[in-house]
Amino acid sequence: MPLVPTSEVLAEAVARSRGAGSFNIIAFEHIEGIISGAAAARTPVILQISHNTVRYHGGLAPLGSAALRAAEQAPVPVAVHLDHAESEELVAEAVELGFGSAMFDASTMDYAENVARTRTVVERCHAAGVLVEAELGEVGGKDGAHAPWVRTDPGEAKTFVAETGVDALAVAVGSSHAMTSRDAVLDVELIARLRDAVPVPLVLHGSSGVSDAGIAAAVAAGMRKINIATQLNKVLTKTVRDSLDADGDLVDPRKYLGPARAAVAAEITRLLGVLR
């Protein structure tokens, strides 16, 4: 299957009332593991690169280009998405590279500035046929700027979508970024109210902190794009640690990154099953 637009993956999720798995990548092993796991599940998937990962690598193009090329050769539909972009320039670079979507995150700004800047990004991205995700109501765990008890108001969310023209909306319903435990409690009733109020797909950030049952309940209530990052990093890191602990003489990265890649693939297959 060729690289596909993010809109295609989301449209299928909406049509089937399921969640589209959107997984953050940091290293090439993430890319390969995610695509392999999606292939085993015979399910479309979204690869996403965060603004923080762009900073880590010193630029978007190297990892972004690798993700795009890998997607083109994948046996299942794969989209590529820019996550939590904080600058219009980075969004423009993603569009130029060929990403199918971008999240422009102005959620730490006041409502009026969030609307104005997001609307400008939407106009530019739509001209290039690129889907835009935005955030309203701060999701916890982002550099201390967000509080996990903050909630998105359905009425304000409906107005925000109308004023900006965004194609998907990340909402605050009780999850928090970068959690290593899976005990976040989602407000499922609020998710249902947001689903009824907002005419675009809802996005759950901080999903690694939510149990399988909680994620399934969120999907049933109306969440359609499910972002997962830390859970994959936990699996990858544990496997690398176990491999190195088992053999103190191990120096070939392929000997420990290969098993880690396989562990990521297995976790992707499992998680995609939860989203059905």
Backbone hydrogen bonds, N-H to C=O, Kabsch-Sander energy under -0.5 kcal/mol:
donor,donor_aa,acceptor,acceptor_aa,energy
4,V,78,V,-2.2
8,E,5,P,-1.0
9,V,5,P,-1.2
10,L,6,T,-2.6
11,A,7,S,-2.3
12,E,8,E,-1.8
13,A,9,V,-1.8
14,V,10,L,-2.6
15,A,11,A,-2.5
16,R,12,E,-2.0
17,S,13,A,-0.5
17,S,14,V,-1.0
18,R,13,A,-2.4
19,G,275,L,-2.4
20,A,224,R,-3.1
21,G,19,G,-0.6
22,S,226,I,-2.7
23,F,46,I,-2.7
24,N,228,I,-1.8
25,I,48,Q,-2.3
30,H,27,A,-0.9
31,I,27,A,-1.2
32,E,28,F,-2.4
33,G,29,E,-2.5
34,I,30,H,-2.8
35,I,31,I,-2.3
36,S,32,E,-2.4
37,G,33,G,-2.5
38,A,34,I,-2.4
39,A,35,I,-2.3
40,A,36,S,-2.1
41,A,37,G,-1.6
42,R,38,A,-0.8
42,R,39,A,-0.6
43,T,38,A,-2.2
45,V,77,P,-1.9
46,I,21,G,-2.2
47,L,79,A,-3.0
48,Q,23,F,-2.4
49,I,81,H,-2.2
51,H,83,D,-1.5
54,V,50,S,-2.0
55,R,51,H,-2.1
56,Y,52,N,-2.0
57,H,53,T,-2.3
58,G,54,V,-1.0
59,G,54,V,-1.6
64,G,60,L,-2.6
65,S,61,A,-3.0
66,A,62,P,-1.7
67,A,63,L,-2.4
68,L,64,G,-2.2
69,R,65,S,-2.5
70,A,66,A,-2.5
71,A,67,A,-2.3
72,E,68,L,-1.8
73,Q,69,R,-0.9
73,Q,70,A,-0.6
74,A,71,A,-1.2
78,V,2,P,-0.6
79,A,45,V,-2.2
81,H,47,L,-2.9
82,L,101,S,-1.6
83,D,49,I,-3.1
83,D,81,H,-0.5
85,A,103,M,-2.2
91,V,87,S,-1.5
92,A,88,E,-2.3
93,E,89,E,-1.9
94,A,90,L,-2.2
95,V,91,V,-2.3
96,E,92,A,-2.2
97,L,93,E,-2.2
98,G,94,A,-1.4
99,F,94,A,-2.5
100,G,80,V,-2.0
101,S,80,V,-1.0
102,A,131,L,-1.8
103,M,82,L,-3.0
104,F,102,A,-0.6
104,F,133,E,-2.4
105,D,85,A,-2.9
105,D,103,M,-0.7
106,A,104,F,-0.9
109,M,106,A,-1.6
114,N,110,D,-2.6
115,V,111,Y,-2.5
116,A,112,A,-2.4
117,R,113,E,-2.6
118,T,114,N,-2.2
119,R,115,V,-2.6
120,T,116,A,-1.6
121,V,117,R,-1.9
122,V,118,T,-2.7
123,E,119,R,-2.3
124,R,120,T,-1.9
125,C,121,V,-2.7
126,H,122,V,-3.0
127,A,123,E,-1.2
128,A,124,R,-0.6
128,A,125,C,-1.1
129,G,126,H,-1.2
130,V,125,C,-2.7
131,L,100,G,-1.9
133,E,102,A,-2.5
134,A,168,A,-1.7
136,L,170,A,-2.2
140,G,175,S,-1.2
141,G,146,H,-0.7
142,K,139,V,-0.6
143,D,141,G,-1.1
145,A,142,K,-2.4
150,V,147,A,-2.1
152,T,172,A,-2.1
157,A,153,D,-2.6
158,K,154,P,-2.4
159,T,155,G,-2.0
160,F,156,E,-2.8
161,V,157,A,-2.3
162,A,158,K,-1.8
163,E,159,T,-2.5
164,T,160,F,-1.9
165,G,161,V,-2.6
167,D,132,V,-2.4
168,A,132,V,-1.2
169,L,201,P,-2.4
170,A,134,A,-3.4
171,V,203,V,-1.7
172,A,136,L,-0.8
173,V,171,V,-0.7
176,S,206,G,-0.7
177,H,140,G,-3.6
179,M,176,S,-0.8
184,A,209,G,-3.0
186,L,184,A,-0.6
187,D,173,V,-2.7
188,V,186,L,-1.3
191,I,187,D,-1.9
192,A,188,V,-2.1
193,R,189,E,-1.8
194,L,190,L,-2.8
195,R,191,I,-2.6
196,D,192,A,-1.9
197,A,193,R,-1.5
198,V,194,L,-2.8
202,L,222,G,-0.6
203,V,169,L,-2.5
204,L,225,K,-2.8
205,H,203,V,-0.7
207,S,227,N,-1.3
209,G,206,G,-1.3
210,V,207,S,-1.9
215,I,211,S,-2.6
216,A,212,D,-2.7
217,A,213,A,-2.2
218,A,214,G,-2.1
219,V,215,I,-2.4
220,A,216,A,-2.3
221,A,217,A,-1.7
222,G,218,A,-0.9
222,G,219,V,-0.8
223,M,218,A,-2.6
224,R,202,L,-2.3
225,K,202,L,-1.9
226,I,20,A,-2.7
227,N,204,L,-2.5
227,N,225,K,-0.6
228,I,22,S,-2.4
232,L,229,A,-0.7
233,N,229,A,-1.7
234,K,230,T,-2.6
235,V,231,Q,-1.8
236,L,232,L,-2.8
237,T,233,N,-2.8
238,K,234,K,-2.3
239,T,235,V,-1.9
240,V,236,L,-2.2
241,R,237,T,-2.8
242,D,238,K,-2.7
243,S,239,T,-2.2
244,L,240,V,-2.4
245,D,241,R,-2.6
246,A,242,D,-1.9
247,D,243,S,-1.0
250,L,247,D,-1.6
255,K,252,D,-2.0
256,Y,252,D,-0.6
256,Y,253,P,-0.9
257,L,253,P,-3.6
258,G,254,R,-1.2
260,A,256,Y,-1.3
261,R,257,L,-2.6
262,A,258,G,-2.1
263,A,259,P,-2.2
264,V,260,A,-2.2
265,A,261,R,-2.2
266,A,262,A,-2.2
267,E,263,A,-2.1
268,I,264,V,-2.5
269,T,265,A,-2.3
270,R,266,A,-2.0
271,L,267,E,-2.8
272,L,268,I,-2.7
273,G,269,T,-1.2
274,V,270,R,-1.2
275,L,271,L,-1.4
276,R,273,G,-0.9
